[in-house]
């Protein structure tokens, strides 16, 4: 059985009822698309991160907004995360696969909201492990 149409987005650790922690792989079969072809809805794209912009929220001082541009060969899209200080340490040189919901504002600008992401190298490793498990 081949899983070539699936992409592993991330590996999570889940605690069961007995208190044991076990890894769980999140798999998504949304096809990869180019940024130029994106409209709205859930999308999966492969791209590189741009510079990080950190904004505070005037009304809610505990809310911090992190913005970056995701760029591929066809264009770029704005990505927004809330309260994600770990983004400051993410490598801008690596290529990532992003999965998230794209929304459009009143001006027609597209934004991918709080996308999950993994490096393409990690996705390939997890894909090989999943293929091995499913072919047994």
N, C-alpha and C positions, 0 to 999 in steps of 0.2 A: 504494500500500500504506500503510495507516495503522498507527501504533504506539501508538495511544491506550491500549491495555491494558498497555503497558510503562512502567516508570519507570526513569530512569537514576539509579543510586544515587551513583556517584562516578566521577571521571575519574582513571585511574592512568597512570603513565608506566612503560613496560616496555622493558627493554634486550634486544635480540635477540642472536643468536649472533655477528653481525658488529660488535657494540658500538654500534649505532644505538639511540637512545632514541626511542620513538614513543608517542603517547597511545593509550590503550585505554579505552573506555567500558564500565563494568560495568552491565549491564541486568538488571533483575529484574522478573518478571511477577506477583509476589505481590500480591494485591489489598489496597488500603488498608482498615484496619478501625478501629473505635472502640475505645478502651481498655476500655470497659465490657464489650465482647463477647469480649475476649481470654481464651483458656484457656492452653494451653502449645503449644510448637512455634515455628516461624519465622513472624514477623509483620512487617507494615509499618504504621506509624502516623504520623500527622501531628500535631505538637504543639509546645508551647513548653517550654523548659527552666526548671526552678526553681533554687533556691539550691544551690551546690556544697558538699558535705561531703567533707573529705579525712580518711581514716583510715589509720593505720599498721598494719602487721601485726606483732603481738608476736613471733611465732616467726620471721618472715622480715623482717629490717629493710630489705632492699632492695625489698620489695613495698609499694606505696602503692595504696590503694583509693580511687577517686573515685566518689561517689554523687550522683545528681541525680534529681529527680522530673520526669517528662515528663507534661504535662497537656494534655488536649483538652477539648472541650465535654462529654464523657461521664464523665470521671474522670481519675485519674492512676495512674502506675505507676513503680516505682523502677527506675532504670537504674544499672548498675555497670560501670565500666571499671577496668582495672589498669594502673598506671604510665602515665598519660596526662596529664602536666602541662599540655599545651596546652589542656585543658578550662578552665583558669582564665581564658583569654582569649576564650572563646566568648561571643557576645552572647546575653543572656537575652531580648531584645526581639523577636528574629526567630522565625519559624515554621520548623521543620525537618521533614524526612521521615526516619524512623528505620527501619532494618531489622536485626533481630536475633532471637536465640532466647530465648523466654520460658520460665523455669523456675518451679516452685512449691516453697516450703519446706514443712516439716512443719506449719506453722500455716495453710497455704493462701495465703500472701502471694506475689504474682507479682513477678518481677524479670526485666527484659530485660538480658541479659548482653552487654557489649561491643558495642552496636549501632553500625553504620556510619550516618552521617547526612550530609545536605546540606541547604542552605537550599532552600525551595520555589522561590525565584527562579532558583537555579542549575539545579534540575531542569527548570524550564520552558525555560531557554536550551538545555540539552543535548538536551531532547526535540525542540525545533524543529530543531536541527542534525541529529539522527537522522532525523526525518521528511523533511527535505530530501535527505539522502543516500539514503534508501530509495525516494524517489519519482522519482529520476533514471532 
